[in-house]
Amino acid sequence: MIIKDIKVREVSIPLKKPFTTALRTLNILTTIIIEIITDTGDIGYGEASPTAVITGDTLGSIREAVENNIFPAIKGMDIDDIENIMIKINKCMIKNTSPKAAVDMAVYDLFCKKYNMPLYRYFGGSKNEIETDITVSVKDADSMAEDAVEYVKEGYRILKIKVGLDSELDIKRIKAIRDAVGFDVKIRLDANQGWKPKEAIRTIRKMEDMGLDIELVEQPVVYYDIEGLKFVTDNVDIPIMADESLFTPFDAIKLLSMHACDILNIKLMKSAGLYNAQKIVSIAEAMGVECMIGSMMESKVGITAASCIAGGKNAITRVDLDASTLLAKDIVVGGVKIENSKIIMPKGFGLGIESIEYM
């Protein structure tokens, strides 16, 4: 099975409602779907979601990287040579993690198709299904509480609350949500780098004193302030999770050797795909640290790939893969089956994607 050709397609999908964080507001997902085609006619699927405020990748830069740098580096290679393919993907250019992730996914998809294996089995096959949280976007306190109650009625038992725009308002928002949903529902916070270290400590401690029962706080400070992240981790009881501070396996080593966080959040768009994601999981597992698998705003192509490594690895104990359920339309035929909070592993080989209904 020889890598022969590639197609790069731009797809736009409206969201059911605006998605707002401390970094941006999104109404329409515009993403890149790639298809790698082999000499046998088999197709491998991958996705690169442009998130310029986090990865620096844009629609134009993704297309340029895939067509003129990454794909030429692996064209003509045999899918069986998967280790060397991954090395070439990662070494052909620096950064550009999202386009690398898309090609990485497609290669793993093809490899598992060749050997009649679901991708989650390739990564260990520890779980047939996983449970995701659901994201509550930043709004006024009452509106966020209403959204939270709606999600709980739909069957979600874990809420991920976006905060970080105003620490005093954030406390009011979380208090309103906790009062509305009670204490049988887990609440995670994601500050998206929105607080200063001392502000984060003050805010988190106040939430602890109020008994709001927060499971974890994700990336409270700016991504490059590892010392500030450690300062927060050392001075609060609620577990702190690194997200934007974690891209590479080296980042994982640095974060964990400094004890700068308690949990790692892996996203394929940051790690440059599954190849590096599994390295990060192994590093964390060796150091006794748990991982979350998350995503950017992505279609079910990217969500399926991320779900498969979560389904494979026991060290991935938390899942934040609700992105495709926030979209007004599912363009993917096959892949994982999503039933509200439950994500069921694909039955087909590779990603289990049969086709894409391009809009």
C-alpha positions as a printed Julia matrix, in Angstrom:
359×3 Matrix{Float64}:
   0.0    0.0    0.0
   1.94   2.99  -1.35
   1.08   6.64  -0.58
   0.15   8.07  -3.96
  -1.96  11.25  -3.77
  -3.67  13.66  -1.4
  -6.8   15.8   -1.45
  -7.15  18.86   0.78
 -10.72  20.09   1.29
 -12.03  23.11   3.16
 -15.33  22.59   4.96
 -17.55  25.11   6.81
 -20.14  23.93   9.33
 -22.37  26.23  11.43
 -22.47  25.74  15.21
 -25.74  25.18  17.07
 -24.92  28.2   19.26
 -21.91  30.55  19.58
 -18.86  29.02  21.26
 -17.16  31.6   23.51
 -13.94  31.29  25.52
 -11.49  33.76  27.03
  -9.65  33.67  23.68
 -12.34  33.81  20.98
 -15.96  33.45  19.88
 -16.83  31.02  17.09
 -20.1   30.8   15.14
 -18.97  28.68  12.18
 -16.34  25.94  12.13
 -14.18  26.13   9.04
 -11.82  23.18   9.01
  -9.58  21.19   6.67
 -10.29  17.54   5.84
  -7.58  15.62   4.04
  -7.72  12.34   2.14
  -4.54  10.36   1.49
  -4.99   7.97  -1.42
  -2.87   4.87  -1.98
  -2.02   2.82  -5.07
  -4.62   0.27  -3.92
  -7.36   2.93  -3.94
  -7.69   2.96  -0.16
  -8.35   6.33   1.49
  -7.1    7.57   4.85
  -8.87  10.5    6.5
  -7.45  13.26   8.68
  -8.4   16.71   9.93
  -6.58  19.95  10.69
  -8.58  22.53  12.6
  -7.2   26.09  12.32
  -6.89  27.65  15.78
  -4.57  30.58  15.21
  -4.81  31.87  18.8
  -3.42  28.56  20.13
  -1.45  26.71  17.45
  -0.82  29.58  15.04
  -2.28  27.5   12.2
  -4.67  29.08   9.69
  -6.58  27.68   6.73
  -3.98  28.98   4.3
  -0.96  27.82   6.3
  -2.47  24.34   6.77
  -3.04  23.88   3.05
   0.45  25.17   2.23
   2.11  22.92   4.8
   0.25  19.78   3.73
   0.54  20.22  -0.02
   4.06  21.62  -0.3
   5.95  20.26   2.71
   4.42  17.33   4.59
   2.89  15.27   1.8
   5.92  15.54  -0.54
   8.06  14.2    2.33
   6.07  10.93   2.52
   4.79  10.5   -1.05
   5.79   7.11  -2.46
   6.39   5.53   0.95
   4.87   2.19   1.93
   2.27   2.38   4.7
   4.1   -0.52   6.41
   7.01   1.87   6.99
   4.9    3.75   9.53
   7.71   4.67  11.96
   9.79   6.34   9.26
   6.69   8.02   7.83
   6.01   9.58  11.23
   9.62  10.71  11.58
   9.43  12.4    8.18
   6.13  14.1    9.05
   7.63  15.53  12.22
  11.01  16.51  10.78
  10.02  18.01   7.42
   9.22  21.37   9.06
   9.01  22.82  12.54
   5.75  23.69  14.32
   2.68  23.45  11.97
   1.22  20.94  14.41
  -2.33  20.89  12.99
  -1.42  19.96   9.39
   0.99  17.36  10.73
  -1.84  15.95  12.85
  -4.12  15.63   9.83
  -1.55  13.65   7.83
  -0.63  11.59  10.9
  -4.3   10.58  11.4
  -4.71   9.59   7.76
  -1.58   7.42   7.85
  -2.72   5.58  10.99
  -6.15   5.16   9.39
  -4.58   3.5    6.35
  -2.21   1.32   8.38
  -5.07  -0.1   10.44
  -7.23  -0.57   7.35
  -4.47  -2.61   5.77
  -4.35  -4.92   8.77
  -8.13  -5.01   9.39
  -7.82  -3.39  12.8
  -9.86  -0.63  14.5
  -7.52   2.21  15.44
  -8.43   2.09  19.12
  -7.27  -1.55  19.16
  -3.91  -0.47  17.72
  -3.44   1.82  20.73
  -4.33  -0.86  23.27
  -8.09  -1.26  23.08
  -8.68  -0.79  26.81
 -12.18   0.7   26.47
 -15.04   0.19  24.0
 -16.66   3.46  25.03
 -15.71   6.66  26.84
 -17.6    9.49  28.53
 -17.09  13.09  27.48
 -17.89  16.3   29.26
 -19.86  19.13  27.59
 -18.67  22.73  27.36
 -20.62  25.64  28.78
 -19.54  28.81  26.95
 -18.93  32.16  28.65
 -22.14  34.2   29.08
 -23.86  35.92  32.0
 -24.31  33.77  35.1
 -28.03  33.04  34.64
 -27.62  32.05  30.98
 -24.72  29.74  31.79
 -26.76  28.12  34.57
 -29.64  27.58  32.12
 -27.28  25.99  29.58
 -25.82  23.75  32.3
 -29.27  22.53  33.37
 -30.17  21.82  29.74
 -27.05  19.68  29.29
 -27.7   17.76  32.49
 -31.24  17.0   31.29
 -29.69  15.62  28.1
 -27.68  13.16  30.18
 -24.32  14.85  30.66
 -22.77  14.28  34.09
 -19.6   16.32  33.57
 -19.63  20.03  32.73
 -16.63  21.98  31.47
 -17.17  25.65  32.28
 -15.33  28.36  30.34
 -13.99  31.11  32.61
 -11.07  33.55  32.57
 -12.58  36.82  31.38
 -13.33  38.3   34.83
 -12.42  36.43  38.0
 -15.13  37.99  40.18
 -17.8   37.26  37.59
 -16.33  33.78  37.13
 -17.03  32.98  40.79
 -20.64  34.18  40.41
 -21.02  32.09  37.25
 -19.75  28.91  38.9
 -21.88  29.52  42.02
 -24.98  29.92  39.82
 -24.19  26.74  37.88
 -23.5   24.68  41.01
 -26.73  25.91  42.63
 -28.64  24.98  39.45
 -27.26  21.48  38.84
 -26.52  20.32  42.39
 -23.56  18.22  43.5
 -24.13  15.0   41.54
 -22.59  16.64  38.47
 -18.84  17.15  38.05
 -17.66  20.65  37.2
 -14.36  21.37  35.47
 -13.1   24.88  34.79
 -11.13  26.06  31.77
  -9.6   29.51  32.09
  -7.9   29.43  28.66
  -4.9   31.35  30.06
  -7.19  34.13  31.29
  -5.85  34.76  34.81
  -2.61  36.05  36.31
  -0.97  33.61  38.78
  -1.93  35.44  41.98
  -5.4   36.14  40.59
  -5.79  32.44  39.8
  -4.78  31.44  43.33
  -7.12  33.99  44.89
 -10.03  32.92  42.66
  -9.5   29.18  43.09
  -9.08  29.46  46.86
 -12.31  31.4   47.1
 -14.1   28.66  45.16
 -12.58  26.08  47.51
 -13.75  28.05  50.55
 -17.26  28.31  49.06
 -17.4   24.52  48.69
 -18.14  24.63  44.95
 -16.55  21.17  44.5
 -14.45  21.83  41.38
 -12.82  18.73  39.86
  -9.95  20.58  38.16
  -8.88  23.92  36.7
  -7.41  23.93  33.2
  -4.63  26.29  32.09
  -5.25  29.16  34.53
  -2.28  31.25  33.3
  -0.64  32.19  30.0
   0.97  29.23  28.22
   4.63  30.33  28.49
   4.51  31.05  32.23
   5.46  27.59  33.48
   6.78  29.04  36.74
   3.43  30.8   37.21
   1.59  27.56  36.49
   3.7   25.81  39.12
   3.03  28.66  41.56
  -0.71  28.12  41.16
  -0.39  24.32  41.41
   1.64  24.61  44.62
  -0.8   26.96  46.31
  -4.25  25.48  45.71
  -5.89  22.15  46.53
  -7.92  21.75  43.33
  -5.89  19.86  40.69
  -4.4   22.04  37.93
  -4.26  20.8   34.34
  -1.88  22.05  31.64
  -3.32  22.58  28.16
  -1.83  25.34  26.03
   1.5   24.85  27.84
   1.67  21.3   26.45
   2.47  20.64  22.8
   5.4   18.21  22.61
   6.68  15.21  24.57
   9.51  17.51  25.74
   6.9   19.91  27.15
   5.42  17.0   29.09
   8.82  16.12  30.56
   9.43  19.75  31.57
   5.98  20.25  33.11
   6.07  17.03  35.09
   9.71  17.27  36.19
   8.94  20.75  37.58
   5.69  19.51  39.17
   4.08  22.48  37.38
   0.69  20.75  37.01
  -1.26  17.73  38.23
  -2.84  16.57  34.95
  -1.95  16.84  31.24
  -4.46  17.73  28.52
  -3.43  16.23  25.18
  -4.87  17.56  21.93
  -3.87  16.15  18.58
  -3.78  19.62  17.0
  -1.09  20.56  19.53
   0.88  17.3   19.65
   1.06  17.05  15.82
  -1.01  13.91  15.9
  -1.3   10.45  17.43
   2.39   9.54  17.16
   3.47  12.2   19.65
   0.26  11.93  21.69
   1.06   8.35  22.64
   4.57   9.42  23.66
   3.08  12.05  25.99
   0.74   9.44  27.48
   3.69   7.11  28.12
   5.7    9.89  29.81
   2.76  10.76  32.04
   2.03   7.13  32.87
   5.68   6.52  33.81
   5.5    9.47  36.23
   2.15   8.44  37.72
   0.22  11.33  36.16
  -3.21  11.06  34.51
  -4.14  12.58  31.18
  -7.17  14.11  29.53
  -7.76  13.9   25.8
  -9.28  17.06  24.36
  -9.79  18.76  21.03
 -10.12  22.09  19.32
 -13.39  22.82  17.53
 -13.33  19.89  15.1
 -15.61  17.7   13.04
 -16.09  14.02  13.84
 -12.96  13.15  11.84
 -10.64  14.65  14.45
 -12.91  13.59  17.3
 -12.8    9.97  16.11
  -8.99   9.97  16.01
  -8.76  11.44  19.52
 -11.4    9.02  20.81
  -9.41   6.07  19.49
  -6.31   6.88  21.52
  -8.52   7.54  24.56
 -10.15   4.15  23.99
  -6.72   2.56  23.82
  -4.89   4.05  26.79
  -5.77   3.56  30.46
  -3.69   6.6   31.47
  -6.24   8.78  29.65
  -8.8    9.03  32.44
 -10.73  12.13  31.33
 -12.32  13.05  28.01
 -13.24  16.44  26.56
 -14.43  15.53  23.08
 -17.77  17.3   22.72
 -16.75  19.51  19.78
 -18.58  17.68  17.01
 -21.82  17.59  19.04
 -21.77  21.4   19.09
 -22.03  21.47  15.28
 -25.34  21.88  13.46
 -24.48  19.05  11.03
 -22.45  15.84  11.16
 -20.65  15.46   7.82
 -19.02  12.12   8.69
 -20.52   8.77   7.72
 -19.07   6.24  10.16
 -16.42   6.97  12.77
 -17.31   6.98  16.45
 -20.93   6.81  17.49
 -21.88   9.66  19.82
 -24.87   9.37  22.15
 -24.76  12.6   24.18
 -22.0   12.01  26.73
 -21.21   8.48  25.52
 -18.7    7.97  22.7
 -18.64   4.44  21.3
 -15.56   3.2   19.46
 -15.88   2.64  15.69
 -16.58  -0.9   14.52
 -14.87  -0.48  11.16
 -11.15  -0.65  10.51
  -8.92   2.35  11.13
 -11.07   5.36  11.99
 -14.11   3.47  10.7
 -15.05   6.4    8.46
 -16.95   5.34   5.36
 -17.24   8.72   3.64
 -17.47  12.48   4.14
 -20.53  14.48   3.05
 -18.74  17.63   1.91
 -20.8   20.79   2.18
